[in-house]
Amino acid sequence: MLADNLHNVKETIASALARRTERKETGDEVCLVAVTKNHPAAVVTEIQSLGVGNIGENRVQEAREKQQQIGHPGKWHLIGHLQTNKAKQAVEFFDLIESADSEHLLRALEKEAAKQGKVMDVLLQINVAREPQKTGFLPEDYEAVLPLLESFPHIRVRGIMVIAPNTSDQTVLHSVFRQGYDYFCKLKRQRKDIDFLSMGMTSDYAIAVEEGANMVRVGTALFGARDYNNRGY
């Protein structure tokens, strides 16, 4: 079942790449992040046996408990909102924090990464659609934080993350993802080490890839619906 689902996801990504109307600065390859939130640790081992080495988790606690069972195989991405009081554990258990969404959090991550002797890879999450219920830098706050990045020697910004509104209106989705791509291109011209534009989840990753995403966060399309009553990790 999982192998079939993975095949379908890869086919969808390939089709989306074929629909691009222009060559994107993000390249022609897409990194698939398998989101294992609320699934047992065993699915991490299973999906990695199929060649997917990037694992996405929303919560520090869940990643920690899974790693206690199976170790730290592959690369682990934190894709959910991170509270500053969890910065220490996030730096310890993750390889990439996709949801760096405030100057305050960046300062906390810098402090903890310095203590652990680590350079922490992060993506800057931008709330392109300005949704009040979602985290992420508002565009003006994102622009304001860029000059400060040089003062964080233990943080390496690798790109941008965008979450689109929960809507079936494809015009809106295309617009939000297109703006995300524009931010990526501008940042890539300004800084080195800018590689990743993380956009798109199960409901909209095809549109995200079409608009330039080279990293997508897919859970339900791979593992099926989450069972929130059975936190088997």
Buried (B, 14 or more C-beta within 10 A) or exposed (E): EBEEBBEEBBEBBEEBBEEBEEEBBBEEEBBBBBBBBBBBBBBBBBBBEBEBBBBBBBBBEBBBBBBEEEEBEBBBBBBBBBEBEBBBBBBBBBBBBBBBBBBEBBBBBBBBBBEEEBEBBBBBBBBBBEBEEBBBBEBEBBEEBBEEBEEBEBBBBBBBBBBBBEEEEEEBBBBBBBBBBBBBBBBBEEBEEBBBBBBBBBBBBBBBBBBBBBBBBBBBBBBEEBEEEEEEB
